[in-house]
């Protein structure tokens, strides 16, 4: 890599696991960001007054739709 870029290259032996095994400090959370996180996935209940439980109930209902399709012989859907 150094030959290609002309820049100094350093390798973290053992990767992150090696760093942790050496007892070196870790950062936790969103530290040293160059800009605000605007592209991270938010669950549908995040940032609303909807509870996690309400979202889970909705998902269970939605997954139940697949079972309903199995009982209905009039549709042309193929469940993947």
Secondary structure, 3 states (H helix, E strand, C coil): CHHHHCCCCCCCCCHHHHHHHCCCCCCCCCCCCCCCCCCCCCCCCCCCCCCHHHHHHHHHHHHHHHHHHHHCCCCCCCCC
